[in-house]
Amino acid sequence: MTTELERIKILEGKISQVIEYVTKLSGENDKLKQQVKELKAGIKDYEDQVKKTARIEEDLKRYESERDAVKSKIESLIGQIDKLGL
């Protein structure tokens, strides 16, 4: 038969195990929180890059449009010069 003192020692052992487990989980939780923080920062960087890329694509389309307009004007001027026979 287990004496009261032995039962208390068993309880102390189980409490120590629970404390170790909670400490381990707390450490893992801290690591996960840090990973979430890093992932959120990575997402923000990605979103910033997406916005930057969208602006660059808009600029590119505008430049292509301007280039086509300039090309058309140059061709028109060349056509006018050709008409002069120079």
Sequence and secondary structure as in RCSB ss.txt:
>XXXX:A:sequence
MTTELERIKILEGKISQVIEYVTKLSGENDKLKQQVKELKAGIKDYEDQVKKTARIEEDLKRYESERDAVKSKIE
SLIGQIDKLGL
>XXXX:A:secstr
   HHHHHHHHHHHHHHHHHHHHHHHHHHHHHHHHHHHHHHHHHHHHHHHHHHHHHHHHHHHHHHHHHHHHHHHH
HHHHHHHHHT 
